[in-house]
Amino acid sequence: MSTESDDLRARLRALERAARPLEPGATRRRELRRATVASTERFLRHIATARAYDDVPDPGIGLLESPVTEHGMALPDLIERFEREVVKPGGNPASAGYLAYIPGGGLYHSALGDFLAAVSDKYAGIFFAGPGAVRLENQLLRWAADLVGYPAGAAGNIASGGSIANLAAVVTARDAHGLRGADYARAVVYGTGQAHHSLPKALRIAGLAEATVREVALDEHYRMRADALAAAIAADRAAGLRPWLVLAAAGSTDTGAVDPLADIADVAQRQGCWLHVDAAYGGFFLLTAYGRALMRGIERADSVVLDPHKGLFLPYGAGMVLVRDGALLAAAHSYTGNYMQDAADARAEASPADLSPELSKHFRGPRLWLPLMLLGVAPFRAALEEKLLLAQYFHREVQALGFAVGPEPDLSVVTYRWAPRGVPLEEQNRLNQRIVEGVRHDGRVFISSTMLDGRFTLRLAVLAFRSHLRIIDRTLQVLQEQLAALD
Ligand SMILES: *Cc1c(COP(=O)(O)O)cnc(C)c1O
């Protein structure tokens, strides 16, 4: 062998040694695992009584004290920093008292599913490369499609969240209707003022910022009025516009209202519009008999979005898009590449890469598969039924404290406000703002607010799997204390 080869071999061996920390041995793995698990156990030990919001000054700033270095830091120091600067400040979506916005979850079994996925690092983008990984995700998507009531030809994708899932649906609707650039200015989208902002955002990203978005009138329960939708579409058609997309909500973010899906499906079908149902928040209430009845007609939607990181209590990072005619989802996301030629003939099973913008991706399946297979559906169903009843309970009890309430909750969001008689609206709004800020500062529970009809309104969203009767009672107590502090 030449001296050059010898030099090269010596250099390679030196680099291999220098890169060795990348492959910890069994003993080191045990140390790392123990320290990491110990931190999560510290977190979970007090989760039932943990603060739901921690209002610390300049949160997370301590992270900047230690930049990335050449040779790293000790794990205990890093974990200590992570707990102090990341876990502690701000909202705690894993806590029972997180009742703001749309709560998340943090199901423990999902963390273990992520661990399995990450260590084996199976490639879940293409069937050829990771057949089991792709089948696992497709099996979950089929389960969700059955829940919605979709036929065998449906297809879907487990995306990172509802926003990306909504984007995939919008792009699919655009291509399915053959909309081209020249058509955008005439295209009309129908939604309500209660549509989630990820939908106008998706329209803009999809190139459709020029399309007209019509705000369809709401009924007194903040649900879309199907008669107003029909009238708006007819008027636009008469004016030479191109009615295209109807955006309905199965659980709006603000009030949890479920639009009358069957009536809306009638209108959309008659008018040849694509019907998308944003069920990111409410979709998994289909697991309950009540939810099934309320969302009747969802199976007639062309596309549906459901968020497992909301309604199935997963940690953040899982949203599902389902399209009734799966070929249309594929058509909107198809691609080719010379470097993909080995995989081209292995498409008997639909691959995520053919149904989404992603190629290499987080193998998200196991974070849902493990808890669902391990526990079965029953505990999820029970938890969702519990959330529905907790919302009803709060709706009743908060009135007993003297709050004015919005409509009976469709799902698990309750709107309410402090509206003492004889106090002008501006002053009422200020009082409600003081209440929401006071509750956040207190930190035992975390609620949020919104504007409804120009009124500063408080929201309670019950969806965290750890939220039970006692935290709702505690919320009522915290609110009562806030009222006492107003005088
Ligand atoms: C949360 C939510 C979204 C956005 O989903 P992300 O997972 O947060 O991206 C869209 N629509 C509705 C109704 C939602 O509640």
The ligand as a Tripos MOL2 file, in Angstrom:
@<TRIPOS>MOLECULE
LIG
   15    15     1     0     0
SMALL
NO_CHARGES

@<TRIPOS>ATOM
      1 C1        -55.5810   24.4950   16.4790 C.3       1 LIG1
      2 C2        -56.4240   24.7320   15.2940 C.ar      1 LIG1
      3 C3        -55.8630   24.8500   14.0250 C.ar      1 LIG1
      4 C4        -54.3790   24.9060   13.8030 C.3       1 LIG1
      5 O1        -53.7780   23.7170   14.1380 O.3       1 LIG1
      6 P1        -52.2470   23.6440   14.6540 P.3       1 LIG1
      7 O2        -52.1300   22.2120   14.9910 O.co2     1 LIG1
      8 O3        -52.1580   24.5690   15.8350 O.co2     1 LIG1
      9 O4        -51.3750   24.0650   13.5490 O.co2     1 LIG1
     10 C5        -56.7110   24.9690   12.9560 C.ar      1 LIG1
     11 N1        -58.0390   24.9860   13.1280 N.ar      1 LIG1
     12 C6        -58.6160   24.8740   14.3330 C.ar      1 LIG1
     13 C7        -60.1050   24.8920   14.4610 C.3       1 LIG1
     14 C8        -57.8200   24.7540   15.4660 C.ar      1 LIG1
     15 O5        -58.3840   24.6610   16.6730 O.3       1 LIG1
@<TRIPOS>BOND
     1     1     2 1
     2     2     3 ar
     3     2    14 ar
     4     3     4 1
     5     3    10 ar
     6     4     5 1
     7     5     6 1
     8     6     7 2
     9     6     8 1
    10     6     9 1
    11    10    11 ar
    12    11    12 ar
    13    12    13 1
    14    12    14 ar
    15    14    15 1
@<TRIPOS>SUBSTRUCTURE
     1 LIG1         1 GROUP 0 **** ****
